[in-house]
Amino acid sequence: MSEKKIRTGEATAVGCDVTNCKYNTIDSKCAASQIKVKNDKATTESETFCGTFCPRGCCD
């Protein structure tokens, strides 16, 4: 998953390219109320992953 921060006024939107995640919107933004980033030992963006991921149709 690639994450990109985009400033939109006072809010921050996070881009998402995981098309099978229920939180991925039609305009490729994350709609989760909070985002958990996993791998606290990561030193680069590519070593992190989204702990908020939920497959479409699976989680309520």
N, CA, C and O of each residue as an XYZ file, in Angstrom:
240
protein
N       0.842     -1.170      0.000
C       0.000      0.000      0.000
C       0.883      1.227      0.000
O       1.874      1.303      0.726
N       0.517      2.157     -0.801
C       1.249      3.414     -0.868
C       0.414      4.479     -0.180
O      -0.770      4.624     -0.483
N       1.004      5.219      0.734
C       0.277      6.261      1.436
C       0.839      7.618      1.068
O       2.053      7.820      1.063
N      -0.058      8.553      0.757
C       0.341      9.901      0.394
C      -0.493     10.865      1.203
O      -1.721     10.799      1.157
N       0.136     11.759      1.941
C      -0.602     12.765      2.697
C      -0.901     13.948      1.796
O      -0.034     14.440      1.073
N      -2.127     14.386      1.855
C      -2.558     15.522      1.053
C      -3.236     16.507      2.000
O      -4.204     16.152      2.672
N      -2.742     17.725      2.059
C      -3.347     18.745      2.921
C      -4.614     19.270      2.275
O      -4.599     19.714      1.127
N      -5.707     19.217      3.014
C      -6.976     19.763      2.526
C      -7.545     20.644      3.626
O      -8.361     20.189      4.428
N      -7.127     21.883      3.671
C      -7.552     22.777      4.742
C      -6.950     22.320      6.055
O      -5.732     22.185      6.168
N      -7.791     22.080      7.048
C      -7.305     21.630      8.343
C      -7.237     20.111      8.442
O      -6.597     19.587      9.354
N      -7.876     19.399      7.534
C      -7.875     17.938      7.573
C      -6.751     17.384      6.708
O      -6.283     18.043      5.780
N      -6.333     16.187      7.019
C      -5.318     15.506      6.217
C      -5.958     14.258      5.617
O      -6.516     13.435      6.343
N      -5.878     14.117      4.313
C      -6.401     12.938      3.632
C      -5.234     12.023      3.303
O      -4.148     12.480      2.946
N      -5.470     10.737      3.428
C      -4.427      9.762      3.115
C      -4.868      8.986      1.890
O      -5.957      8.411      1.871
N      -4.032      8.969      0.876
C      -4.323      8.220     -0.333
C      -4.173      6.731     -0.082
O      -3.396      6.316      0.777
N      -4.918      5.926     -0.831
C      -4.878      4.474     -0.671
C      -4.996      3.814     -2.037
O      -5.846      4.188     -2.845
N      -4.137      2.827     -2.291
C      -4.231      2.115     -3.566
C      -4.602      0.647     -3.378
O      -4.440     -0.153     -4.299
N      -5.097      0.285     -2.195
C      -5.539     -1.086     -1.932
C      -7.017     -1.172     -2.314
O      -7.894     -0.866     -1.505
N      -7.281     -1.585     -3.534
C      -8.638     -1.525     -4.075
C      -9.614     -2.473     -3.383
O     -10.824     -2.261     -3.466
N      -9.129     -3.505     -2.706
C     -10.052     -4.432     -2.053
C     -10.254     -4.120     -0.566
O     -10.785     -4.958      0.163
N      -9.844     -2.935     -0.102
C     -10.081     -2.524      1.288
C     -11.405     -1.774      1.373
O     -11.688     -0.912      0.542
N     -12.217     -2.104      2.380
C     -13.533     -1.459      2.496
C     -13.437      0.034      2.744
O     -14.406      0.751      2.492
N     -12.310      0.530      3.227
C     -12.152      1.953      3.520
C     -11.659      2.770      2.321
O     -11.621      3.999      2.393
N     -11.285      2.117      1.233
C     -10.804      2.822      0.044
C     -12.004      3.407     -0.699
O     -12.901      2.676     -1.119
N     -12.013      4.740     -0.856
C     -13.124      5.419     -1.521
C     -12.926      5.423     -3.034
O     -11.871      5.045     -3.542
N     -13.951      5.854     -3.726
C     -13.901      5.898     -5.188
C     -12.793      6.817     -5.710
O     -12.298      6.621     -6.820
N     -12.403      7.815     -4.916
C     -11.319      8.711     -5.322
C      -9.980      8.339     -4.667
O      -9.088      9.177     -4.538
N      -9.856      7.067     -4.255
C      -8.610      6.505     -3.716
C      -8.108      7.202     -2.454
O      -6.916      7.477     -2.319
N      -9.029      7.487     -1.532
C      -8.691      8.045     -0.226
C      -9.125      7.047      0.836
O     -10.035      6.251      0.603
N      -8.488      7.081      1.991
C      -8.871      6.211      3.097
C      -9.998      6.872      3.884
O      -9.860      8.014      4.324
N     -11.109      6.162      4.065
C     -12.270      6.691      4.772
C     -12.368      6.188      6.208
O     -13.371      6.442      6.873
N     -11.360      5.486      6.699
C     -11.382      5.000      8.079
C     -11.319      6.179      9.046
O     -10.703      7.200      8.741
N     -11.949      6.042     10.201
C     -11.948      7.128     11.180
C     -10.580      7.309     11.823
O     -10.253      8.395     12.302
N      -9.784      6.251     11.833
C      -8.395      6.341     12.274
C      -7.587      5.315     11.493
O      -8.123      4.305     11.036
N      -6.309      5.579     11.345
C      -5.445      4.702     10.568
C      -4.337      4.190     11.467
O      -3.652      4.965     12.135
N      -4.168      2.877     11.478
C      -3.104      2.255     12.255
C      -1.987      1.857     11.299
O      -2.210      1.108     10.348
N      -0.796      2.358     11.554
C       0.356      2.001     10.730
C       1.160      0.969     11.501
O       1.553      1.209     12.643
N       1.404     -0.173     10.885
C       2.100     -1.278     11.554
C       3.576     -1.302     11.174
O       3.983     -0.733     10.161
N       4.354     -1.961     11.993
C       5.797     -2.157     11.918
C       6.522     -0.952     12.505
O       7.059     -0.110     11.785
N       6.520     -0.898     13.820
C       7.152      0.229     14.510
C       8.673      0.220     14.415
O       9.325      1.151     14.887
N       9.240     -0.811     13.816
C      10.688     -0.859     13.602
C      11.074     -0.410     12.185
O      12.245     -0.464     11.809
N      10.096      0.027     11.416
C      10.336      0.450     10.036
C      11.226      1.689      9.992
O      11.136      2.574     10.842
N      12.071      1.725      8.993
C      12.909      2.905      8.770
C      12.581      3.570      7.434
O      13.057      4.670      7.153
N      11.773      2.907      6.615
C      11.337      3.480      5.344
C       9.836      3.248      5.174
O       9.262      2.363      5.809
N       9.216      4.034      4.330
C       7.783      3.915      4.061
C       7.422      2.520      3.560
O       6.376      1.983      3.925
N       8.276      1.932      2.731
C       7.966      0.628      2.154
C       7.962     -0.498      3.187
O       7.461     -1.586      2.903
N       8.506     -0.260      4.371
C       8.525     -1.275      5.421
C       7.296     -1.204      6.328
O       7.132     -2.046      7.210
N       6.438     -0.215      6.122
C       5.222     -0.082      6.925
C       4.055     -0.723      6.191
O       4.114     -0.945      4.981
N       2.997     -1.017      6.932
C       1.774     -1.489      6.305
C       0.576     -1.045      7.129
O       0.702     -0.701      8.305
N      -0.571     -1.059      6.499
C      -1.788     -0.548      7.120
C      -2.423     -1.615      8.005
O      -2.818     -2.679      7.531
N      -2.512     -1.315      9.284
C      -3.159     -2.212     10.226
C      -4.659     -2.017     10.263
O      -5.351     -2.754     10.966
N      -5.183     -1.053      9.531
C      -6.615     -0.762      9.482
C      -7.296     -1.539      8.366
O      -8.525     -1.592      8.316
N      -6.525     -2.141      7.475
C      -7.057     -2.862      6.316
C      -8.163     -3.837      6.704
O      -8.036     -4.591      7.669
N      -9.229     -3.808      5.948
C     -10.345     -4.744      6.115
C     -10.881     -5.050      4.711
O     -11.292     -4.137      3.996
N     -10.878     -6.323      4.314
C     -11.372     -6.662      2.969
C     -12.824     -6.237      2.777
O     -13.632     -6.336      3.700
N     -13.150     -5.769      1.588
C     -14.537     -5.395      1.279
C     -15.476     -6.570      1.550
O     -15.183     -7.703      1.168
N     -16.611     -6.297      2.214
C     -17.605     -7.316      2.480
C     -17.306     -8.213      3.664
O     -18.081     -9.125      3.953
N     -16.196     -7.978      4.359
C     -15.801     -8.864      5.454
C     -16.094     -8.276      6.826
O     -16.672     -8.953      7.676
N     -15.711     -7.047      7.049
C     -15.816     -6.430      8.384
C     -17.020     -5.499      8.449
O     -17.400     -4.891      7.448
N     -17.601     -5.394      9.600
C     -18.732     -4.471      9.770
C     -18.309     -3.226     10.489
O     -19.128     -2.337     10.720
